[in-house]
Amino acid sequence: MIQEFLPLNQPMKEQIIRSLRDITEEAEAIRQSLMMDECCILSRLETLQKHILDVQTAAASFYLHSYLAEYTPHYDDLSLAAKHLAERRHGALIVIERKDSLDHLLHHGVPIGAKVSHTLLEAIFYPGNPLHDGGALIRYDEIVSAGNILPLAEHVTPKRKLGTRHRAAIGLTERSDALVIVVSEETGAISFAINGRLYVLRR
């Protein structure tokens, strides 16, 4: 599958440049600390890691919005649903159909046929709901179905421990141009998958 190219807008470029400057300065400060006979760089490494995560999260959020803009007007609902589900540690798998039809890739879903809203998505993924373990399919402004079974990823690095939801998100995006938002019930982390790759939005 061809990787999409989306140019960064100017404010995002400036934000990333600032963050990269902070990373460079912190890395140099760590290097200088190592020149001293007695020093502990653990706290500085934590600061460096935070700067890197900040720029990664900002860029991931920008690209998620860009990837979805043409295919659904409900980015805010999707973001709010993911945020609320993550705060409650309710696992979720939200599939957004783009150009490729997903009818032949999803199985055993229950028809919903309702307009996208964060409250409905949160209800679908509420623990105990019979549909909460599968994926919800969104086609433009409609939640088409829920409880869908997705194909699992075929090529996952053995060193990388991924749950079933994450493997399903990667698996579907290996076979289509769909975008899948994943909320981990174990950690509350939010990720999205596209083109067979997983990107972290919030840890």
GUNU-191830 format. One record per residue (C-alpha): residue in three letters; x, y, z; residue number from 1. Coordinates in steps of 0.1 Angstrom, whole numbers. Layout:
% GUNU-191830
pt code->ALA	east->X	north->Y	up->Z	pos->NUM
...
END
This chain:
% GUNU-191830
pt code->MET	east->0	north->0	up->0	pos->1
pt code->ILE	east->13	north->35	up->-9	pos->2
pt code->GLN	east->21	north->57	up->21	pos->3
pt code->GLU	east->2	north->90	up->20	pos->4
pt code->PHE	east->21	north->122	up->21	pos->5
pt code->LEU	east->5	north->151	up->40	pos->6
pt code->PRO	east->23	north->183	up->44	pos->7
pt code->LEU	east->25	north->199	up->78	pos->8
pt code->ASN	east->8	north->233	up->82	pos->9
pt code->GLN	east->29	north->262	up->94	pos->10
pt code->PRO	east->18	north->263	up->130	pos->11
pt code->MET	east->25	north->226	up->133	pos->12
pt code->LYS	east->59	north->230	up->117	pos->13
pt code->GLU	east->68	north->257	up->141	pos->14
pt code->GLN	east->56	north->237	up->171	pos->15
pt code->ILE	east->77	north->207	up->160	pos->16
pt code->ILE	east->107	north->229	up->153	pos->17
pt code->ARG	east->105	north->243	up->189	pos->18
pt code->SER	east->101	north->208	up->203	pos->19
pt code->LEU	east->131	north->196	up->183	pos->20
pt code->ARG	east->151	north->226	up->196	pos->21
pt code->ASP	east->142	north->216	up->232	pos->22
pt code->ILE	east->153	north->180	up->224	pos->23
pt code->THR	east->186	north->191	up->210	pos->24
pt code->GLU	east->193	north->214	up->240	pos->25
pt code->GLU	east->184	north->187	up->265	pos->26
pt code->ALA	east->206	north->161	up->246	pos->27
pt code->GLU	east->235	north->186	up->247	pos->28
pt code->ALA	east->230	north->192	up->284	pos->29
pt code->ILE	east->231	north->154	up->290	pos->30
pt code->ARG	east->263	north->152	up->270	pos->31
pt code->GLN	east->279	north->179	up->291	pos->32
pt code->SER	east->268	north->162	up->323	pos->33
pt code->LEU	east->286	north->130	up->312	pos->34
pt code->MET	east->318	north->150	up->310	pos->35
pt code->MET	east->317	north->155	up->348	pos->36
pt code->ASP	east->332	north->129	up->371	pos->37
pt code->GLU	east->301	north->126	up->393	pos->38
pt code->CYS	east->267	north->129	up->378	pos->39
pt code->CYS	east->234	north->112	up->374	pos->40
pt code->ILE	east->216	north->117	up->341	pos->41
pt code->LEU	east->184	north->97	up->348	pos->42
pt code->SER	east->162	north->127	up->355	pos->43
pt code->ARG	east->175	north->145	up->324	pos->44
pt code->LEU	east->168	north->114	up->303	pos->45
pt code->GLU	east->132	north->114	up->316	pos->46
pt code->THR	east->130	north->151	up->305	pos->47
pt code->LEU	east->144	north->142	up->271	pos->48
pt code->GLN	east->119	north->114	up->267	pos->49
pt code->LYS	east->90	north->137	up->276	pos->50
pt code->HIS	east->101	north->162	up->249	pos->51
pt code->ILE	east->102	north->134	up->224	pos->52
pt code->LEU	east->68	north->121	up->234	pos->53
pt code->ASP	east->53	north->156	up->232	pos->54
pt code->VAL	east->64	north->161	up->196	pos->55
pt code->GLN	east->53	north->126	up->186	pos->56
pt code->THR	east->19	north->131	up->201	pos->57
pt code->ALA	east->14	north->165	up->185	pos->58
pt code->ALA	east->24	north->152	up->151	pos->59
pt code->ALA	east->2	north->121	up->155	pos->60
pt code->SER	east->-28	north->142	up->164	pos->61
pt code->PHE	east->-23	north->164	up->134	pos->62
pt code->TYR	east->-20	north->135	up->110	pos->63
pt code->LEU	east->-50	north->117	up->124	pos->64
pt code->HIS	east->-71	north->148	up->118	pos->65
pt code->SER	east->-57	north->151	up->83	pos->66
pt code->TYR	east->-62	north->114	up->74	pos->67
pt code->LEU	east->-99	north->116	up->85	pos->68
pt code->ALA	east->-109	north->150	up->73	pos->69
pt code->GLU	east->-121	north->139	up->38	pos->70
pt code->TYR	east->-139	north->108	up->51	pos->71
pt code->THR	east->-159	north->119	up->82	pos->72
pt code->PRO	east->-170	north->152	up->96	pos->73
pt code->HIS	east->-170	north->137	up->132	pos->74
pt code->TYR	east->-133	north->140	up->142	pos->75
pt code->ASP	east->-144	north->158	up->174	pos->76
pt code->ASP	east->-168	north->130	up->183	pos->77
pt code->LEU	east->-142	north->104	up->177	pos->78
pt code->SER	east->-116	north->122	up->197	pos->79
pt code->LEU	east->-140	north->128	up->226	pos->80
pt code->ALA	east->-151	north->92	up->226	pos->81
pt code->ALA	east->-115	north->79	up->226	pos->82
pt code->LYS	east->-106	north->103	up->254	pos->83
pt code->HIS	east->-136	north->93	up->277	pos->84
pt code->LEU	east->-131	north->56	up->270	pos->85
pt code->ALA	east->-94	north->59	up->278	pos->86
pt code->GLU	east->-101	north->77	up->310	pos->87
pt code->ARG	east->-124	north->48	up->321	pos->88
pt code->ARG	east->-100	north->21	up->307	pos->89
pt code->HIS	east->-128	north->8	up->284	pos->90
pt code->GLY	east->-112	north->-9	up->254	pos->91
pt code->ALA	east->-123	north->1	up->219	pos->92
pt code->LEU	east->-117	north->-5	up->183	pos->93
pt code->ILE	east->-132	north->22	up->160	pos->94
pt code->VAL	east->-129	north->16	up->122	pos->95
pt code->ILE	east->-132	north->45	up->98	pos->96
pt code->GLU	east->-138	north->34	up->62	pos->97
pt code->ARG	east->-121	north->55	up->36	pos->98
pt code->LYS	east->-118	north->47	up->-1	pos->99
pt code->ASP	east->-116	north->9	up->1	pos->100
pt code->SER	east->-148	north->-10	up->9	pos->101
pt code->LEU	east->-145	north->-31	up->40	pos->102
pt code->ASP	east->-175	north->-53	up->35	pos->103
pt code->HIS	east->-154	north->-84	up->26	pos->104
pt code->LEU	east->-129	north->-79	up->55	pos->105
pt code->LEU	east->-153	north->-75	up->84	pos->106
pt code->HIS	east->-173	north->-104	up->98	pos->107
pt code->HIS	east->-204	north->-110	up->120	pos->108
pt code->GLY	east->-211	north->-73	up->128	pos->109
pt code->VAL	east->-245	north->-62	up->141	pos->110
pt code->PRO	east->-262	north->-34	up->121	pos->111
pt code->ILE	east->-264	north->-1	up->139	pos->112
pt code->GLY	east->-274	north->25	up->113	pos->113
pt code->ALA	east->-271	north->55	up->135	pos->114
pt code->LYS	east->-254	north->89	up->132	pos->115
pt code->VAL	east->-219	north->91	up->147	pos->116
pt code->SER	east->-219	north->105	up->183	pos->117
pt code->HIS	east->-194	north->101	up->211	pos->118
pt code->THR	east->-221	north->90	up->235	pos->119
pt code->LEU	east->-232	north->61	up->213	pos->120
pt code->LEU	east->-196	north->50	up->207	pos->121
pt code->GLU	east->-190	north->51	up->245	pos->122
pt code->ALA	east->-222	north->30	up->250	pos->123
pt code->ILE	east->-211	north->4	up->224	pos->124
pt code->PHE	east->-178	north->-1	up->241	pos->125
pt code->TYR	east->-191	north->-1	up->277	pos->126
pt code->PRO	east->-179	north->-33	up->294	pos->127
pt code->GLY	east->-207	north->-59	up->294	pos->128
pt code->ASN	east->-223	north->-47	up->262	pos->129
pt code->PRO	east->-223	north->-77	up->238	pos->130
pt code->LEU	east->-207	north->-55	up->211	pos->131
pt code->HIS	east->-178	north->-41	up->231	pos->132
pt code->ASP	east->-152	north->-67	up->221	pos->133
pt code->GLY	east->-155	north->-62	up->183	pos->134
pt code->GLY	east->-149	north->-32	up->161	pos->135
pt code->ALA	east->-174	north->-4	up->153	pos->136
pt code->LEU	east->-175	north->5	up->116	pos->137
pt code->ILE	east->-180	north->42	up->106	pos->138
pt code->ARG	east->-188	north->52	up->71	pos->139
pt code->TYR	east->-187	north->90	up->68	pos->140
pt code->ASP	east->-213	north->102	up->93	pos->141
pt code->GLU	east->-229	north->68	up->102	pos->142
pt code->ILE	east->-220	north->40	up->126	pos->143
pt code->VAL	east->-229	north->12	up->102	pos->144
pt code->SER	east->-223	north->-18	up->125	pos->145
pt code->ALA	east->-206	north->-29	up->157	pos->146
pt code->GLY	east->-192	north->-61	up->171	pos->147
pt code->ASN	east->-172	north->-67	up->139	pos->148
pt code->ILE	east->-144	north->-92	up->138	pos->149
pt code->LEU	east->-113	north->-78	up->120	pos->150
pt code->PRO	east->-85	north->-98	up->104	pos->151
pt code->LEU	east->-54	north->-100	up->126	pos->152
pt code->ALA	east->-20	north->-88	up->116	pos->153
pt code->GLU	east->2	north->-113	up->98	pos->154
pt code->HIS	east->36	north->-97	up->105	pos->155
pt code->VAL	east->41	north->-86	up->141	pos->156
pt code->THR	east->76	north->-83	up->155	pos->157
pt code->PRO	east->80	north->-110	up->182	pos->158
pt code->LYS	east->96	north->-85	up->206	pos->159
pt code->ARG	east->65	north->-63	up->204	pos->160
pt code->LYS	east->38	north->-74	up->227	pos->161
pt code->LEU	east->4	north->-64	up->212	pos->162
pt code->GLY	east->-31	north->-72	up->224	pos->163
pt code->THR	east->-58	north->-86	up->201	pos->164
pt code->ARG	east->-73	north->-51	up->194	pos->165
pt code->HIS	east->-40	north->-37	up->183	pos->166
pt code->ARG	east->-32	north->-67	up->161	pos->167
pt code->ALA	east->-67	north->-64	up->146	pos->168
pt code->ALA	east->-62	north->-27	up->138	pos->169
pt code->ILE	east->-29	north->-34	up->121	pos->170
pt code->GLY	east->-43	north->-64	up->103	pos->171
pt code->LEU	east->-72	north->-45	up->88	pos->172
pt code->THR	east->-50	north->-16	up->77	pos->173
pt code->GLU	east->-25	north->-40	up->61	pos->174
pt code->ARG	east->-53	north->-51	up->38	pos->175
pt code->SER	east->-71	north->-17	up->32	pos->176
pt code->ASP	east->-67	north->20	up->34	pos->177
pt code->ALA	east->-90	north->21	up->65	pos->178
pt code->LEU	east->-80	north->40	up->96	pos->179
pt code->VAL	east->-85	north->23	up->130	pos->180
pt code->ILE	east->-85	north->40	up->164	pos->181
pt code->VAL	east->-76	north->18	up->193	pos->182
pt code->VAL	east->-81	north->23	up->231	pos->183
pt code->SER	east->-63	north->-1	up->253	pos->184
pt code->GLU	east->-83	north->-13	up->283	pos->185
pt code->GLU	east->-51	north->-23	up->301	pos->186
pt code->THR	east->-33	north->10	up->299	pos->187
pt code->GLY	east->-58	north->36	up->286	pos->188
pt code->ALA	east->-34	north->44	up->258	pos->189
pt code->ILE	east->-49	north->57	up->225	pos->190
pt code->SER	east->-34	north->47	up->192	pos->191
pt code->PHE	east->-44	north->47	up->156	pos->192
pt code->ALA	east->-34	north->23	up->128	pos->193
pt code->ILE	east->-30	north->32	up->91	pos->194
pt code->ASN	east->-11	north->14	up->63	pos->195
pt code->GLY	east->-2	north->-14	up->87	pos->196
pt code->ARG	east->16	north->9	up->112	pos->197
pt code->LEU	east->5	north->18	up->147	pos->198
pt code->TYR	east->10	north->54	up->161	pos->199
pt code->VAL	east->5	north->64	up->197	pos->200
pt code->LEU	east->-18	north->94	up->204	pos->201
pt code->ARG	east->-18	north->93	up->242	pos->202
pt code->ARG	east->0	north->70	up->266	pos->203
END
